[in-house]
Amino acid sequence: MTQTSSTESLLLEIALPVPLRRCFDYLPPADITPSALQPGALVRVPFGHQELIGVLIKVKTESAQDLGKLRHALAIIDPRPALDSELLDLCLWAADYYQCAPGEALQTALPVLLRQGEPAQLRGEPVFRLTTEGKGLPEGALKRSPKQAALLAALQTHHQLSRNDLDLLDIPRSIAKSLIDKGLARIDEIVPSQAPHPAELLREQPLVLSDEQQAAFAQIDYGSFKTYLLDGATGSGKTEIYLQAIEQSLKQGKQALVLVPEIGLTPQTLQRFQRRFNLPIVALHSGLNDRERLDAWLQARDGIARIIIGTRSALFTPLKEPGILIIDEEHDGSFKQQDGFRYSARDLAAVRAHRLGIPLILGSATPSLETLHNAIQGRYQYLRLKARAGNAKPPEIQLLDIRGEILHEGFAQASIDAIGDTLGKGNQVLVFLNRRGYAPTLECHDCGWLANCNHCDARMTVHQTPRHLHCHHCDHQRGIPKRCPSCNSSKIQPIGQGTERSEVVLQQLFPAHKVIRVDRDSTRNKNSMQKLLVDVHSGEPCILVGTQMLAKGHHFADVTLVVIIDADAGLFSTDFRGAERMGQLLLQVAGRAGREEKSGRVILQSHHTDHPLVQTLVQQGYHALADLILHERQITQLPPYRHLALIRAESKQAIAAVNFLQTARKIAEQLQAPHPLLNYLGPLPAMMEKRGDRFRYQLQINSAQRKPLQQLLSELALQLEVSPLAKRVRWSIDVDPQEMG
């Protein structure tokens, strides 16, 4: 078939999902009209021997390639662009800043089904309605089945209920099925559309703000861009300020985008927002299936969803009427992507909010030092909340020196006594230990053999359910040996404490109370976190034991004691962020105690109670610790006073990774010679030199200014891509790295 004359001089520049820092030129599909060629549209193209879905960047008339060698694109997937100009420009800017292939950055912004070439069409949403027979039932019918009667009454009042409505009313879907089986209800599918705003925006009235909350809330301007740091002690009522700020945005007919660090926090946040607002709310996170995620994405794009709550990648959700952006727990490391497109959702949120001209609120009880520094310097508006909401008092923190103490499976006697006393008073306990598994490793008592991973410079963790050894770095697993592989002794034993072991010990010590373990292993399945926390929210005395998943934003009204088993992790870290993260984690965990009327207590077990960082944190608080670390960072010329980039290389032969990085440094020094404002360090082994059978090395570039660093990295990346050594290693560039390993 021949091309129509209207497009015969046009060329398409397309970004493809390949790790090359360039776009590709194609001829338009045959018999296509120019109006269908919109930037941001998804295009199916031939690429080598396969077909790929790419994003149309622009339509042009000239190409650096030989026109005779260009191939035709096969089809435009959807006449409406999947990405509008705002999101397209944001992704291309981010790809440039984070030194990533443009096609890979754009893939991050697209739901999986769109990446696979499905059209961007909303499907019908199931709703429950009464049949004619159901409508004819008298009041008080089904009284022998209270839950069915409650659902019947709700349907008679509201006429139709979605699945979300059932969840809000705490009615299991099996109850709806019972009514359907009886012929009293049916399921209809309706395609969501942007409904007029309800007369009543709120389902429940806002809380009355304290004077301190009101002072912070009054400073937010909804008509222009500004970044606000909402720095509030745990339990100080930051979420209430988020809710009331969102209400102001909704009143103006705008949408709100809220990012949370953990998938486990999304349902909790969603429920709280659904209780407050009488408008469509959607969640976007990795726990959804591909169809659910696409539906939520489309509802946000079309303006149907007014509030969008999600984890890191939800930052790229299209918004029809953007009004406010909020990042809760902004200090959390999960906002930085650690592979592929290594973007920071927190930092990119500032770029997006600026481009949209809307406010950005960054909330935390323990702000990252970069954010805190920006607020102190006046680049961000600083909103402080020092008091806990209502009558809640900050918890009393007790340092427990365990040097020379006889420990019972990691627990000091004073901690065990405090747990028993708390449970006896009808309250709940949280035990924090940031190590999964039963024990950190296995050791032979006779010869000292340790269960090392064959593929990493790491110990294998002992797990009891099911019994096995597991490397949490490369996922290698093997059985637990009955005898020592080195000396054949039968005296092999688990060494150290993990969450599984703590769970077993606590259940033995307190058999009358439920022990609930929350870590990556116990919350693998969908909704498992919510199921585990049902008992906690019931208020019954129990013990929660878990990892840092418990430290993030959870509200446990009846937890009055927090026991931190090992407060020393991070004190001697080789990562310069170790002390900052230790302070954040300890105070976030401590903040789970005494959140309402009940007073709270925190016990920190430590072998280093006299360490200046521990003393500063306990005696003076996080901000004093932050001042101390910021002073150190200024002297050592580390972020936030300088800008960092890491070039990482890994290979099955260590020499290949070293040679590649030596070449990278040589090219970089030719582009920009080292001087006080820009210097190089490395190649050096990563903190874990070997992982997954690959040797890992890195080259660090430290710059006083961002612009020269970006120029250097852009030129360096292009030269490294064509280097013969690049084919022998896996390599990447990490701008503003959060993990130095």
C-alpha positions in Angstrom: 0.0 0.0 0.0 1.2 3.5 -0.7 1.4 6.3 1.8 -1.0 9.2 1.5 0.5 12.4 0.2 -0.3 14.3 3.4 2.2 12.3 5.5 4.8 11.4 2.8 7.3 14.0 4.1 6.8 13.3 7.8 9.0 11.3 10.0 8.3 9.9 13.5 10.8 10.2 16.4 10.0 7.3 18.8 11.3 6.3 22.2 11.5 2.6 22.6 11.8 0.4 25.8 15.5 -0.4 25.2 18.5 0.7 27.3 19.9 3.0 24.7 20.1 6.8 25.4 18.5 7.8 22.1 15.2 7.8 20.1 14.6 6.1 16.8 13.3 7.5 13.5 10.5 5.7 11.6 8.2 6.5 8.6 4.5 6.9 9.5 2.2 3.9 9.2 0.6 3.5 5.8 -2.8 5.3 5.3 -2.5 7.4 8.5 -3.8 10.9 8.8 -1.4 13.6 10.2 -4.0 14.4 12.9 -3.4 10.9 14.4 0.3 11.6 14.9 0.2 13.2 18.3 3.3 13.3 20.6 2.7 11.0 23.6 0.8 8.5 21.4 1.7 4.8 21.6 3.1 3.3 18.4 3.7 -0.3 17.4 7.0 -0.6 15.4 9.3 -3.3 14.0 12.6 -3.4 15.9 15.1 -6.0 14.7 13.2 -9.3 14.5 10.6 -8.2 17.1 7.8 -5.7 17.5 7.9 -3.1 20.3 5.4 -0.5 21.7 7.1 2.9 21.7 6.1 6.5 22.5 5.9 9.1 19.8 8.1 12.0 20.9 7.7 14.3 17.9 6.8 14.5 14.2 9.6 16.0 12.1 10.7 16.3 8.4 14.5 15.6 8.7 16.5 12.7 10.0 20.2 12.0 10.5 19.6 8.5 9.2 19.5 7.4 5.6 15.8 7.8 4.6 16.0 4.7 2.4 16.8 2.6 5.4 14.0 3.8 7.6 11.2 1.3 8.3 7.5 2.1 8.6 5.8 2.1 12.0 3.1 -0.5 12.0 0.2 1.2 13.8 -0.9 4.0 16.2 -2.4 2.1 19.2 -4.9 4.8 20.2 -5.6 8.1 18.5 -5.6 9.8 21.9 -2.1 10.2 23.3 -1.4 8.0 26.3 0.8 10.7 27.8 -0.1 14.4 27.6 2.5 17.0 26.9 3.1 17.7 30.7 3.9 14.1 31.5 5.8 13.5 28.3 8.0 16.5 29.0 8.5 15.5 32.7 9.6 12.0 31.7 12.1 13.3 29.1 13.5 15.8 31.6 13.8 13.1 34.2 15.5 10.7 31.7 18.0 13.4 30.9 18.6 14.3 34.6 18.9 10.7 35.8 21.0 9.6 32.8 18.5 7.0 31.7 17.3 5.9 28.3 14.2 7.9 27.4 12.2 4.8 26.4 12.8 3.3 29.8 11.7 6.4 31.7 8.5 6.6 29.6 7.8 3.0 30.3 7.7 3.7 34.1 4.9 6.3 33.5 2.7 3.7 31.7 0.6 0.9 33.2 1.7 -2.5 32.1 -1.3 -3.1 29.8 -0.6 0.1 27.8 3.1 -1.0 27.5 1.8 -4.3 26.0 -0.3 -2.4 23.4 -3.8 -2.5 24.9 -6.0 0.6 24.2 -6.5 3.0 27.0 -10.2 2.3 27.6 -12.0 2.1 30.9 -13.9 -1.1 31.6 -17.2 -1.3 33.4 -17.2 -1.3 37.2 -19.4 -3.9 38.9 -22.1 -2.4 41.2 -24.6 -4.2 43.4 -28.3 -3.4 43.0 -31.6 -4.8 44.3 -33.7 -6.9 42.0 -37.5 -6.2 41.8 -38.0 -8.9 44.4 -35.3 -7.4 46.6 -37.0 -3.9 46.4 -40.3 -5.5 47.5 -39.0 -6.9 50.8 -40.6 -5.3 53.9 -38.5 -3.4 56.5 -36.9 -5.9 58.9 -36.6 -8.7 56.4 -33.7 -11.1 56.7 -33.4 -10.4 60.5 -32.0 -13.9 61.0 -28.9 -12.9 59.0 -27.8 -9.5 60.4 -25.1 -8.9 57.8 -27.5 -9.7 54.9 -30.1 -7.4 56.5 -27.5 -4.6 56.8 -26.6 -5.0 53.1 -30.3 -5.0 52.2 -30.9 -1.8 54.2 -27.8 -0.1 52.6 -29.0 -1.0 49.1 -32.5 0.3 49.8 -31.0 3.6 51.0 -28.2 4.0 48.4 -29.8 2.1 45.4 -26.3 0.8 44.3 -23.0 -0.1 46.0 -19.6 -0.6 44.6 -17.0 -3.0 46.0 -15.3 -0.1 47.8 -18.6 0.8 49.4 -19.0 -2.8 50.7 -15.5 -2.5 52.2 -16.3 0.8 53.8 -19.5 -0.7 55.3 -17.4 -3.7 56.5 -19.7 -6.1 54.6 -17.9 -9.1 53.1 -18.5 -9.7 49.4 -19.7 -13.2 50.3 -22.8 -11.6 51.8 -23.5 -9.8 48.6 -23.2 -13.2 46.8 -25.7 -14.6 49.2 -28.3 -11.9 48.3 -27.5 -12.6 44.6 -28.1 -16.4 45.1 -31.4 -15.6 46.7 -32.4 -13.5 43.7 -32.6 -10.3 45.9 -29.7 -8.5 44.3 -27.8 -8.5 41.0 -24.5 -7.2 39.6 -24.6 -4.5 36.9 -21.6 -3.1 35.1 -21.4 0.7 34.8 -18.6 2.6 33.0 -17.4 5.3 35.4 -17.8 8.9 34.2 -17.0 12.2 35.8 -20.0 12.9 37.9 -21.0 16.3 39.1 -19.5 17.2 42.5 -21.8 16.0 45.3 -23.5 18.7 47.4 -21.8 17.2 50.4 -18.0 17.0 49.8 -17.4 15.4 53.2 -18.7 12.2 54.7 -17.5 13.2 58.2 -16.5 16.6 59.6 -12.9 17.6 59.9 -11.2 17.6 63.3 -10.7 20.9 65.1 -7.1 22.0 64.5 -4.9 22.9 67.4 -3.4 26.4 67.4 -0.1 25.0 66.1 -1.8 23.0 63.3 -3.9 26.0 62.4 -0.8 28.2 62.1 0.8 25.6 59.7 -2.3 25.1 57.7 -2.9 28.8 57.2 0.4 29.2 55.4 -0.5 26.9 52.5 -1.2 28.7 49.2 -3.3 26.7 46.8 -3.0 29.0 43.9 0.7 28.7 43.0 3.8 26.5 43.4 5.6 26.3 46.7 7.2 23.4 48.5 6.3 23.0 52.2 8.1 20.9 54.7 5.5 19.8 57.2 7.9 18.7 60.0 5.7 17.2 62.7 6.5 14.9 65.6 4.9 11.5 65.3 1.2 11.8 66.3 1.2 15.6 65.8 -1.6 15.4 63.3 0.1 15.8 60.0 -2.5 13.6 58.3 -5.3 15.9 59.4 -3.5 18.8 57.8 -3.2 16.8 54.6 -7.0 16.0 54.7 -7.9 19.7 55.2 -5.5 20.9 52.5 -7.0 18.4 50.1 -10.5 19.6 51.0 -9.4 23.1 50.0 -8.1 21.8 46.6 -11.3 19.7 46.0 -13.5 22.8 46.7 -11.7 24.4 43.7 -12.6 21.5 41.5 -9.1 20.1 41.5 -7.5 16.7 42.1 -5.0 15.6 44.8 -2.1 13.1 44.4 -0.8 11.6 47.6 2.3 9.4 47.7 3.1 7.0 50.6 6.3 4.9 51.0 4.9 1.4 51.6 2.2 -0.6 49.8 1.2 -1.7 53.4 0.2 1.9 54.2 -2.0 2.4 51.1 -5.1 0.6 52.3 -4.9 2.3 55.7 -4.6 5.7 54.0 -7.3 4.9 51.5 -9.8 3.9 54.2 -9.1 7.1 56.2 -9.6 9.2 53.1 -12.7 7.3 52.1 -14.2 7.9 55.5 -13.6 11.7 55.1 -14.5 12.4 51.5 -17.6 11.7 49.4 -15.7 11.7 46.1 -14.1 8.9 44.0 -10.7 7.8 45.4 -8.3 5.4 43.7 -5.1 3.6 44.8 -2.1 2.9 42.6 0.5 0.4 43.9 2.2 -2.9 43.0 -0.4 -5.0 44.9 -3.1 -4.3 42.2 -3.4 -6.5 39.1 -2.6 -5.0 35.7 -6.3 -4.3 34.9 -7.0 -2.7 38.3 -4.0 -0.5 37.9 -5.0 0.6 34.4 -8.5 1.4 35.5 -7.3 3.6 38.4 -4.8 5.3 36.0 -7.5 6.1 33.5 -9.9 7.4 36.2 -7.2 9.8 37.3 -6.5 10.9 33.7 -10.2 11.5 32.9 -10.9 13.4 36.1 -13.2 10.7 37.5 -10.9 10.0 40.5 -10.5 13.1 42.6 -7.9 11.8 45.0 -5.1 9.4 43.9 -3.1 7.5 46.6 -0.1 5.5 45.6 3.5 4.5 46.0 6.6 5.8 44.1 5.6 5.3 40.5 2.2 6.9 41.1 4.0 10.2 40.7 3.6 9.7 37.0 -0.2 9.4 37.1 -1.9 11.7 34.6 -4.1 14.4 36.2 -6.9 16.2 34.4 -7.2 19.0 37.0 -4.1 18.9 39.3 -4.5 20.8 42.5 -2.1 19.5 45.2 0.8 17.0 45.6 1.6 15.4 49.0 4.4 13.1 49.9 4.0 11.4 53.3 7.1 10.2 55.1 9.2 12.0 52.6 12.5 10.8 54.2 11.8 7.2 53.3 14.3 5.5 51.0 11.6 3.7 49.0 10.9 6.9 47.1 14.2 6.3 45.2 14.1 3.7 42.5 17.2 1.5 42.9 17.5 -0.1 39.4 16.7 0.8 35.8 15.3 4.3 35.8 16.9 5.5 39.1 14.6 8.4 39.8 13.6 10.0 43.2 9.8 10.4 43.4 10.3 13.0 46.1 12.7 15.2 44.1 10.7 14.7 40.8 7.5 15.7 42.7 9.1 19.2 43.2 9.8 19.4 39.5 6.3 18.3 38.6 4.5 20.6 41.1 6.6 23.5 39.9 5.6 22.9 36.2 1.9 22.5 37.2 2.0 25.6 39.5 0.6 23.7 42.5 1.7 23.3 46.1 3.8 20.3 47.2 3.7 19.2 50.9 6.6 17.0 52.1 5.6 15.5 55.5 7.8 13.7 58.1 8.6 13.5 61.8 12.2 12.9 60.8 12.9 14.8 57.6 15.8 13.8 55.3 18.8 16.0 55.7 18.4 17.3 52.1 14.9 18.4 52.8 15.7 19.8 56.2 18.6 21.8 54.7 16.4 23.2 51.9 13.9 24.3 54.6 16.6 25.9 56.8 18.0 27.7 53.7 14.5 29.1 52.9 14.1 27.2 49.6 11.1 25.4 51.2 8.5 26.9 53.5 9.1 25.4 56.9 6.0 24.3 58.9 6.7 22.9 62.4 4.4 20.8 64.6 6.2 20.2 67.9 3.3 18.9 70.0 1.3 15.7 69.7 -2.4 16.1 68.7 -5.0 16.1 71.5 -3.8 15.2 74.9 -1.2 12.7 73.7 2.3 13.1 75.3 5.6 12.1 73.6 6.8 8.7 74.8 9.4 8.5 77.6 12.6 7.0 76.1 14.8 4.8 78.3 18.3 3.7 77.3 19.0 0.2 78.5 22.7 -0.7 78.7 23.0 -4.4 78.0 26.8 -4.7 78.2 27.5 -7.7 80.4 23.8 -8.5 80.9 22.6 -12.1 80.6 20.1 -11.9 77.7 17.2 -14.3 77.1 17.3 -14.9 73.3 18.2 -11.2 72.8 15.9 -9.8 75.5 17.1 -8.1 78.7 15.2 -9.1 81.8 14.1 -5.5 82.3 12.5 -5.6 78.8 10.7 -8.9 79.5 9.4 -7.4 82.8 8.2 -4.3 81.1 6.4 -6.3 78.4 4.6 -8.4 81.0 3.6 -5.3 83.0 2.2 -3.7 79.9 0.2 -6.7 78.8 -1.1 -7.1 82.4 -2.5 -3.6 82.2 -4.5 -4.5 79.1 -2.2 -2.6 76.7 -0.2 -3.6 73.6 3.5 -4.0 73.0 5.6 -3.4 69.8 8.9 -5.2 69.6 11.2 -3.9 66.9 14.0 -5.8 65.3 15.1 -5.0 61.7 16.2 -8.5 60.8 13.9 -11.0 59.1 14.1 -14.8 59.6 14.9 -16.9 62.7 18.5 -16.0 63.0 21.1 -13.9 61.0 23.2 -17.0 60.3 24.2 -20.6 61.3 27.5 -21.4 63.1 29.4 -24.6 64.0 30.3 -24.5 67.7 33.3 -26.7 67.2 35.2 -25.2 64.2 33.5 -21.8 63.7 32.1 -22.6 60.2 29.5 -20.0 59.2 26.7 -20.5 56.6 27.9 -18.2 53.9 26.1 -17.6 50.6 28.0 -19.3 47.7 27.0 -16.4 45.5 27.4 -13.3 47.7 29.7 -11.8 50.4 26.9 -12.4 52.9 25.7 -14.8 55.5 22.6 -16.9 54.9 19.7 -16.2 57.1 18.1 -19.1 59.0 14.3 -19.5 58.5 12.1 -21.9 60.5 8.8 -21.7 58.5 9.6 -23.5 56.2 13.1 -24.6 57.5 15.8 -23.4 55.2 18.7 -21.0 54.7 18.0 -17.9 52.6 20.2 -15.2 51.2 18.2 -12.0 51.3 20.6 -10.4 48.7 20.4 -12.8 45.8 17.5 -15.0 46.9 19.6 -18.2 46.9 18.1 -20.9 49.2 19.2 -24.2 50.5 18.4 -26.7 53.2 19.7 -26.5 56.8 22.6 -29.1 57.2 22.4 -31.6 60.0 26.2 -31.7 60.3 28.9 -29.1 59.8 30.1 -29.2 56.1 33.6 -28.4 57.3 34.3 -30.7 60.3 31.2 -33.0 60.4 30.3 -31.8 63.9 26.6 -32.0 64.9 27.0 -28.9 67.0 25.6 -26.3 64.5 23.4 -23.6 65.9 21.6 -20.4 64.9 23.5 -17.3 65.9 21.8 -14.0 66.7 18.2 -12.8 66.6 15.6 -12.5 63.8 11.9 -11.7 63.8 10.9 -15.3 63.6 13.0 -16.2 66.6 11.7 -13.3 68.6 8.1 -14.4 67.7 8.8 -17.9 69.1 10.5 -16.6 72.2 7.8 -14.1 73.0 5.1 -16.7 72.5 6.9 -19.0 75.0 7.2 -16.2 77.5 3.7 -14.9 77.1 1.5 -17.9 76.0 -1.8 -16.2 77.0 -1.3 -13.4 74.5 -1.2 -13.3 70.7 2.1 -12.5 69.1 1.8 -11.0 65.6 4.9 -10.9 63.3 5.0 -8.3 60.6 7.9 -8.5 58.1 8.4 -9.1 54.3 7.9 -12.9 54.8 4.6 -12.7 56.7 3.0 -10.1 54.4 3.8 -11.5 51.0 0.2 -12.2 50.0 -2.4 -9.6 49.0 -4.2 -8.0 52.0 -2.0 -10.0 54.4 -0.9 -6.9 56.2 -4.5 -5.8 56.8 -5.5 -9.3 58.1 -2.5 -9.4 60.5 -3.4 -6.0 62.0 -7.1 -6.8 62.6 -6.2 -8.1 66.1 -4.1 -5.0 66.8 -6.9 -2.6 66.0 -9.3 -4.7 68.1 -7.5 -3.3 71.1 -6.9 -6.7 72.8 -3.6 -7.0 74.6 -1.0 -8.5 72.2 2.6 -8.2 71.0 3.6 -6.9 67.6 7.0 -8.0 66.5 8.5 -6.8 63.2 10.9 -4.9 61.0 10.9 -1.4 59.7 7.6 -2.1 58.0 6.0 -1.3 61.4 7.8 2.0 61.7 6.1 3.7 58.8 3.0 5.8 59.5 0.9 3.1 61.3 -1.5 4.3 64.0 -1.7 1.8 66.9 -4.0 3.4 69.5 -3.3 0.8 72.2 0.5 0.3 71.9 2.0 1.9 75.1 5.4 0.1 75.0 8.0 -0.1 72.3 11.1 -2.3 72.8 13.9 -1.9 70.3 16.1 -5.0 70.6 19.2 -3.7 68.8 19.5 0.1 68.7 23.1 0.0 67.5 22.5 -0.9 63.9 23.7 2.0 61.8 26.1 3.5 64.3 29.1 1.9 62.6 27.8 1.8 59.0 30.2 2.4 56.2 27.4 4.3 54.4 27.6 8.0 55.2 23.8 8.0 55.6 23.9 5.3 58.3 23.6 7.6 61.3 20.8 9.6 59.7 18.8 6.5 58.9 19.4 5.1 62.4 18.0 8.2 64.0 15.0 8.2 61.6 14.2 4.6 62.1 14.5 4.6 65.9 12.3 7.7 66.3 9.7 6.5 63.8 9.4 3.2 65.7 9.4 5.1 69.1 6.6 7.2 67.7 4.2 4.2 67.6 4.0 4.3 71.4 1.4 6.4 73.3 -0.5 7.9 70.4 -3.8 8.7 72.1 -4.8 9.2 75.7 -2.4 6.5 77.0 1.1 7.5 77.8 3.9 5.7 76.0 7.3 4.3 76.9 10.2 3.2 74.7 13.1 0.9 75.8 16.2 1.0 73.6 18.5 -1.9 74.3 22.1 -0.9 73.4 25.7 -1.9 73.8 26.8 1.7 73.2 24.6 3.8 75.4 27.4 6.4 75.8 27.8 6.8 72.0 27.4 10.6 71.2 24.9 10.0 68.4 22.7 7.8 70.7 23.0 10.3 73.6 22.1 13.2 71.3 19.1 11.4 69.8 17.7 10.3 73.2 18.5 13.4 75.2 17.9 16.2 72.6 15.9 14.6 69.8 16.1 14.1 66.1 16.7 17.8 65.1 19.8 18.0 67.4 21.1 14.8 65.8 20.4 16.3 62.4 22.3 19.5 63.2 25.3 17.3 64.3 25.3 15.2 61.2 24.8 18.3 58.9 27.9 19.8 60.5 29.8 16.6 59.7 28.5 16.6 56.2 29.6 20.2 55.6 33.2 19.4 56.8 33.4 16.2 54.7 31.8 17.8 51.7 28.9 15.3 51.3 25.2 15.9 50.4 23.4 18.1 50.9 26.5 20.4 50.5 27.7 18.6 47.4 26.1 16.6 44.6 27.0 12.9 44.1 26.8 10.5 41.2 27.8 6.8 41.2 28.9 4.9 38.2 28.4 1.2 39.0 29.7 -1.8 37.2 29.3 -5.5 37.9 30.7 -8.6 36.2 31.4 -12.3 36.9 35.1 -11.3 36.6 36.1 -8.5 39.0 38.8 -7.3 36.6 36.2 -6.5 33.9 34.3 -4.2 36.2 37.5 -2.5 37.4 38.8 -2.0 33.9 35.5 -0.6 32.8 35.4 2.0 35.6 39.1 2.8 35.1 38.2 3.6 31.5 35.2 5.6 32.7 37.4 7.7 35.0 39.9 8.3 32.3 37.2 9.5 29.9 35.7 11.7 32.6 39.0 13.3 33.5 39.6 14.1 29.9 36.1 15.8 29.8 36.5 17.6 33.1 39.9 17.4 34.9 39.6 16.9 38.7 39.6 20.2 40.7 38.3 21.3 44.1 34.8 21.8 42.7 34.6 18.4 41.0 36.5 15.3 42.0 36.6 11.5 41.5 36.9 8.6 43.9 37.5 5.0 42.7 37.1 2.5 41.2 36.3 1.0 44.7 34.6 -2.3 45.7 30.9 -1.8 46.6 30.1 -2.4 50.3 29.1 -5.9 49.4 31.7 -6.7 46.7 30.2 -9.9 45.5 26.4 -10.4 45.1 24.6 -12.9 42.9 27.9 -14.3 41.5 28.9 -10.8 40.3 31.7 -8.6 41.5 30.5 -5.0 42.1 32.6 -1.8 41.9 31.8 1.8 41.7 33.2 5.2 40.7 32.1 8.2 42.7 31.9 11.7 41.3 31.5 14.6 43.7 30.6 18.1 42.5 30.0 21.4 44.2 27.5 22.4 41.4 24.8 20.4 39.7 25.1 21.8 36.2 28.8 20.8 35.5 28.1 17.3 36.9 25.1 16.9 34.6 27.1 18.0 31.5 29.9 15.6 32.4 27.5 12.7 32.9 25.6 13.3 29.6 28.9 13.3 27.6 30.4 10.4 29.6 27.3 8.2 29.2 27.3 8.5 25.4 31.0 7.6 25.2 30.6 4.6 27.6 27.7 3.2 25.6 30.0 2.7 22.6 33.0 1.5 24.6 33.9 -2.2 23.8 34.3 -2.8 27.6 30.6 -1.9 28.1 29.6 -5.2 26.5 31.4 -7.2 29.2 29.8 -5.6 32.2 26.5 -4.4 33.6 26.8 -0.7 34.2 24.6 2.1 35.4 24.7 5.7 36.4 23.0 6.7 39.7 22.4 10.4 40.2 21.8 11.5 43.8 22.3 8.0 45.1 20.6 7.0 48.3 22.4 3.6 48.7 26.2 3.7 48.6 26.4 -0.2 48.4 
